[in-house]
Structures are given as structure tokens and as C-alpha cells.
Amino acid sequence: MSESTSLTQQWLAEIQALKRQLAEQRVDLAAAWESAEKWRKLYNTEAEQRRTDAHLFQQTIASLKANIHKLQGIEAATLADGKAVEAIQAEITQIHTVEELQTKLIAAIKERDRLLQALKTEQESHAQTRKSLTTALGDAIDSLARERSAAEQDR
């Protein structure tokens, strides 16, 4: 019996050891699940933030595209050439990032400013030409009036 008691004691000790290991494994499993849940929440939070950012960027891109249309004065009704509208739309669809859109917008604003300056210069030149022609016309009328006056006095 002593051998069977010893064997029983050994089995009981091994069962106790296995119970402890099982309890430790359960604690480790719970910790792993807790850690996994923490990482899952962090991932979901980050993913939601990325979706929100993407949505905001899409809104920004749409807004900047609208500004480009407005600044360039692009409206389908004002453009007589349908191919021009298609070309512009094709160019706009090639814009995929906010940075590209900002670059295009900056270029459009610079071109607008250059064109405004050229228009101002042209208007000033036109005003100067009109002034010069008006002066020349006035001088011609005065000269013609003097010649008529001199011709009448000679009669």
C-alpha cells in the first residue's frame, strides 16, 4: 500500500501542479485577451481617425476644386467650346491629393494675377492711346478751323 499511497501522492501532486499551470495559463490568456482588446480599440480608433481625415481631405479637395473653377471662371455655360470643358474636367480628375490641388490652385492664382496685371497694363495703354488720339483729333479740328478762318479772311 505504501507504493500505491506514494503513487497516489505523486498523482495528486502532479494534478495540483497541472491545476496551477492551468490557472497560470488562464491568467496569461486573460492578459493576452485584454491586450488584444486594447490593441483592437487602438486600431479602431486610429482607423476611425483615418476615415475622418480622408473624408475631410475629400471635402477640402472638392472645395479647392470649386475654388479653382470659380477663380478660372470655368462654367460650362460660359465656355462655347465643349472640348475645352472636357479638357478642364480631365485635368481636374487627374488631381488626387490636396498637395496637387494646392499646387494647381497656386498656379491658377499666379496666372490670374499675371492676367490681371496684363489687363491693367492693356487698359492703361488703351487709355493713353485714346487720350493721344483725342488730342490729335482736337489738334486736327483746331488746325482745320484755323485754315477755314484764314480762308474766309482771304476772300
Rosetta blueprint (number, residue, H / E / L):
1 M L
2 S H
3 E H
4 S H
5 T H
6 S H
7 L H
8 T H
9 Q H
10 Q H
11 W H
12 L H
13 A H
14 E H
15 I H
16 Q H
17 A H
18 L H
19 K H
20 R H
21 Q H
22 L H
23 A H
24 E H
25 Q H
26 R H
27 V H
28 D H
29 L H
30 A H
31 A H
32 A H
33 W H
34 E H
35 S H
36 A H
37 E H
38 K H
39 W H
40 R H
41 K H
42 L H
43 Y H
44 N H
45 T H
46 E H
47 A H
48 E H
49 Q H
50 R H
51 R H
52 T H
53 D H
54 A H
55 H H
56 L H
57 F H
58 Q H
59 Q H
60 T H
61 I H
62 A H
63 S H
64 L H
65 K H
66 A H
67 N H
68 I H
69 H H
70 K H
71 L H
72 Q H
73 G L
74 I L
75 E L
76 A L
77 A L
78 T L
79 L L
80 A L
81 D L
82 G H
83 K H
84 A H
85 V H
86 E H
87 A H
88 I H
89 Q H
90 A H
91 E H
92 I H
93 T H
94 Q L
95 I L
96 H L
97 T L
98 V H
99 E H
100 E H
101 L H
102 Q H
103 T H
104 K H
105 L H
106 I H
107 A H
108 A H
109 I H
110 K H
111 E H
112 R H
113 D H
114 R H
115 L H
116 L H
117 Q H
118 A H
119 L H
120 K H
121 T H
122 E H
123 Q H
124 E H
125 S H
126 H H
127 A H
128 Q H
129 T H
130 R H
131 K H
132 S H
133 L H
134 T H
135 T H
136 A H
137 L H
138 G H
139 D H
140 A H
141 I H
142 D H
143 S H
144 L H
145 A H
146 R H
147 E H
148 R H
149 S H
150 A H
151 A H
152 E H
153 Q H
154 D H
155 R L
